[in-house]
Amino acid sequence: MTPTAIELLPSLLQLTPDDRAELAAQLLNSLDTGTDESADEAWGEEIARRIEEVRRGRVKPVPWAEARAQILADDADGGR
């Protein structure tokens, strides 16, 4: 990090979580130099494919609380 960024960091970390989240989003948006049309199209196709898998019963959705618990358990044991 540059000296300016290092100097700003302690003050920024004192912001509320909502303000930090908004700031992070704005900073990330500032890095977006453009959209990749093929990536947008590929994501659209992937989303449509996944929705269809759920509709046909090939994939069973998992409630967020259950998915989160599983993610945290995987994270606790190093992802093993």
VENNOR-V731374 format. One record per residue. N is the residue number from 1. RES is the residue in three letters. D_FIRST is the distance of its C-alpha to the first C-alpha in Angstrom with 2 decimals. Layout:
# VENNOR-V731374
<<N	RES	D_FIRST> <N	RES	D_FIRST>>
This chain:
# VENNOR-V731374
<<1	MET	0.00> <2	THR	3.74> <3	PRO	6.54> <4	THR	8.00> <5	ALA	5.98> <6	ILE	6.33> <7	GLU	9.79> <8	LEU	10.66> <9	LEU	10.07> <10	PRO	13.23> <11	SER	15.34> <12	LEU	14.50> <13	LEU	15.37> <14	GLN	18.69> <15	LEU	19.71> <16	THR	22.50> <17	PRO	21.97> <18	ASP	23.54> <19	ASP	21.30> <20	ARG	18.11> <21	ALA	19.76> <22	GLU	20.70> <23	LEU	17.31> <24	ALA	15.85> <25	ALA	18.83> <26	GLN	18.37> <27	LEU	14.76> <28	LEU	16.06> <29	ASN	19.05> <30	SER	17.17> <31	LEU	15.91> <32	ASP	19.54> <33	THR	20.91> <34	GLY	24.36> <35	THR	26.55> <36	ASP	28.03> <37	GLU	31.71> <38	SER	32.63> <39	ALA	30.04> <40	ASP	31.41> <41	GLU	34.89> <42	ALA	34.14> <43	TRP	32.71> <44	GLY	35.80> <45	GLU	38.05> <46	GLU	36.34> <47	ILE	36.67> <48	ALA	40.30> <49	ARG	40.99> <50	ARG	39.67> <51	ILE	41.66> <52	GLU	44.73> <53	GLU	44.31> <54	VAL	44.33> <55	ARG	47.32> <56	ARG	49.28> <57	GLY	48.62> <58	ARG	46.87> <59	VAL	43.82> <60	LYS	44.11> <61	PRO	41.42> <62	VAL	40.01> <63	PRO	39.58> <64	TRP	35.99> <65	ALA	36.80> <66	GLU	38.07> <67	ALA	35.19> <68	ARG	32.66> <69	ALA	34.67> <70	GLN	34.73> <71	ILE	30.99> <72	LEU	30.40> <73	ALA	33.08> <74	ASP	31.61> <75	ASP	28.17> <76	ALA	29.90> <77	ASP	31.60> <78	GLY	28.67> <79	GLY	29.89> <80	ARG	33.10>>
